[in-house]
Amino acid sequence: MNDIINIGLNNFPQNPHWFVNILIGSFIGILLPYFFKSFLFLFRFFQKEYLTGKWHGYYFITEGGTVSFYSDDNFIKSGFLHKLVITAKRHNENSNQISRYKGYIAKEGGYFGNYMLVQLTKVETGEKIFYRYVYPQPHSNYTIGLWLALDYDGIVTVGTKVLSRNELSENDVKQLIQKVKLNNSFKTLRLLHMLETNANEES
C-alpha cells in the first residue's frame, strides 16, 4: 500500500505554482466577459445615445374604480449589463407617496418597424410592468406605447402611455392617444402610430 502511495506522490506535479496558475486562469476566464462589458459601457458613455435623458410619462389608469390621468418622470441612461437602463418615479398626490421603478430597454427590429421594449420593476413590491413603444427617431420629441400591468386596484390591465421630452397637458395626451384603436367586439388594442406621422407632426 505504501508503495502505491509513494508512486502516486512521485507522479504528482512538483511545481508548487501549478495550482496558482489554474486559479489565475480561471479567475481571468470569469472576469473576461466583464472586461468586455466594461469596454462597451465606456464606449456607450462617451458615444451619447439620443434616447438618454429625462422623459415625461403620461397615462390613464383605474384607481378606486375611477379612471384618472397620471404622470411620472422617466430617466434613461447608458447601462452596464444592458445598453440602456431606465428609472421612473411617480408621486401620488392622494397618498403623498412616491413609487420608484427601475428596468432596462431593448430595441426590437423587424418587418413592421422598430419598437422599444421596456421592462420596469417596482422597487417597493417587485411588480413587473411591460411596455412596447414605437421606437423614437432622433428628431422625435415623443412616442406612444402600450403597457401591461396591474392597475391601481390590482386588476390586470392594458393601457396607453405617452413618453414626451416636453411637458404635456391632459388634453394633449388625449389627442395623441387617438392613434390607439379599440376593437370593442374582440377587446383588442391596436397602436396605429407610424414613425413618419411622428416626424411630420413635429415639423
C-alpha positions in Angstrom: 0.0 0.0 0.0 2.8 2.4 0.9 4.5 1.7 -2.4 1.3 2.7 -4.3 1.0 5.9 -2.3 4.7 6.8 -3.0 4.2 6.2 -6.7 1.2 8.5 -6.7 3.1 11.2 -4.9 6.1 10.9 -7.2 3.8 11.4 -10.2 2.1 14.4 -8.7 3.3 17.7 -10.1 6.2 19.0 -8.0 5.9 22.6 -9.2 4.0 24.4 -6.3 2.8 27.1 -8.7 0.6 24.9 -10.9 -2.4 25.3 -8.7 -1.9 29.1 -8.5 -1.7 29.2 -12.3 -5.0 27.3 -12.6 -6.7 29.7 -10.2 -5.4 32.8 -12.1 -6.5 31.3 -15.4 -10.0 30.5 -14.0 -10.2 34.0 -12.5 -9.3 35.7 -15.8 -11.8 33.5 -17.6 -14.6 34.6 -15.3 -13.7 38.3 -15.4 -13.0 38.4 -19.2 -16.7 38.9 -20.2 -17.0 41.7 -17.6 -13.9 43.5 -19.0 -15.6 43.3 -22.4 -18.8 44.8 -20.9 -16.8 47.5 -19.2 -15.3 48.5 -22.5 -18.7 48.6 -24.1 -20.0 50.7 -21.2 -17.2 53.2 -21.6 -17.8 53.3 -25.4 -21.6 53.9 -24.8 -20.8 56.5 -22.1 -18.7 58.7 -24.5 -20.9 58.0 -27.5 -24.1 59.9 -26.5 -27.3 58.0 -27.1 -30.1 60.3 -28.2 -32.7 58.5 -26.0 -30.8 59.3 -22.8 -32.1 62.0 -20.5 -35.5 62.8 -19.0 -38.8 61.8 -20.5 -42.2 62.8 -19.1 -44.7 59.9 -18.9 -48.5 60.2 -19.2 -51.2 57.6 -18.9 -54.7 56.9 -17.8 -55.3 54.2 -15.2 -58.0 52.9 -12.8 -57.7 53.7 -9.1 -60.6 53.3 -6.7 -62.9 52.3 -9.6 -62.3 55.6 -11.5 -60.1 56.2 -14.5 -57.7 59.1 -13.8 -54.9 60.9 -15.5 -51.4 60.3 -14.1 -47.8 61.3 -14.9 -44.4 60.2 -14.0 -40.7 61.1 -14.6 -38.6 58.7 -16.6 -34.8 58.8 -16.8 -32.9 56.9 -19.4 -29.1 56.4 -19.3 -26.4 54.0 -20.6 -26.2 50.8 -18.7 -23.6 48.2 -17.9 -25.4 44.9 -18.4 -27.9 46.5 -20.8 -27.3 49.1 -23.5 -30.0 51.4 -21.9 -31.4 51.3 -18.4 -34.4 53.3 -17.1 -35.6 54.5 -13.8 -39.1 56.1 -13.1 -40.6 58.0 -10.3 -44.3 58.7 -9.6 -45.7 60.9 -6.9 -49.2 60.0 -5.7 -50.8 63.3 -4.7 -53.6 61.5 -2.9 -51.5 59.4 -0.6 -48.4 61.7 -0.8 -46.3 58.6 -1.6 -43.5 58.2 -4.1 -43.3 55.0 -6.2 -40.0 54.1 -7.8 -39.3 51.8 -10.7 -36.1 50.5 -12.4 -35.6 48.4 -15.5 -34.0 48.2 -18.9 -34.7 48.9 -22.6 -34.3 46.8 -25.6 -34.7 47.6 -29.3 -36.7 45.2 -31.4 -36.5 45.5 -35.2 -38.5 43.6 -37.8 -40.6 43.7 -40.9 -43.2 46.0 -39.3 -40.7 48.6 -38.0 -38.7 49.2 -34.9 -40.1 49.1 -31.3 -38.7 49.9 -27.9 -39.4 47.2 -25.3 -39.2 48.3 -21.7 -39.5 46.2 -18.6 -39.8 48.0 -15.3 -39.8 46.6 -11.7 -41.4 48.5 -8.9 -38.8 48.8 -6.2 -41.2 48.6 -3.3 -43.1 45.5 -4.3 -41.3 43.8 -7.2 -44.3 44.2 -9.5 -43.4 44.0 -13.2 -44.6 46.4 -15.9 -44.1 45.7 -19.6 -44.2 48.4 -22.4 -43.9 48.3 -26.2 -43.4 51.7 -27.7 -42.8 52.9 -31.3 -39.0 53.4 -31.3 -38.4 57.2 -31.2 -36.3 58.7 -34.0 -33.6 61.3 -33.2 -35.9 64.1 -34.2 -38.9 62.8 -32.2 -40.0 64.6 -29.0 -42.5 61.9 -28.1 -43.6 58.3 -28.6 -46.6 56.3 -27.8 -46.8 52.7 -26.5 -48.9 50.1 -24.7 -48.4 48.8 -21.2 -49.4 45.6 -19.5 -49.5 45.6 -15.7 -51.8 45.7 -12.7 -53.9 48.9 -12.3 -54.0 50.7 -9.0 -56.9 48.4 -7.9 -54.8 45.3 -8.6 -56.5 44.3 -11.8 -54.6 43.1 -14.9 -54.9 45.9 -17.4 -53.5 47.0 -20.8 -53.3 50.7 -21.4 -51.7 53.5 -23.4 -48.7 55.6 -22.3 -47.1 58.7 -23.9 -43.4 59.5 -23.4 -42.5 63.1 -24.2 -39.5 65.3 -23.9 -41.8 68.2 -23.2 -44.5 68.5 -20.6 -48.0 67.8 -21.9 -51.5 68.6 -20.7 -54.2 66.1 -20.3 -55.9 67.3 -23.5 -52.6 67.0 -25.4 -52.3 63.4 -24.3 -55.9 62.6 -25.2 -55.3 63.9 -28.7 -52.2 61.7 -29.1 -53.8 58.5 -27.9 -56.4 58.8 -30.5 -53.9 56.8 -32.6 -54.7 53.8 -30.4 -57.8 52.0 -31.7 -60.0 49.7 -29.6 -61.9 46.9 -31.3 -64.8 46.7 -28.9 -66.1 43.4 -30.4 -62.9 41.5 -29.7 -61.4 43.7 -27.0 -58.1 44.3 -28.8 -56.0 47.4 -28.8 -54.0 48.5 -32.0 -51.4 51.2 -31.9 -51.8 53.0 -35.3 -48.8 55.2 -34.8 -46.3 55.4 -37.6 -42.8 56.9 -37.2 -43.4 59.1 -40.3 -46.5 60.6 -38.6 -44.4 61.4 -35.5 -41.9 63.2 -37.6 -44.5 65.2 -39.6 -46.4 66.4 -36.6 -43.3 67.9 -35.1 -42.1 69.7 -38.2 
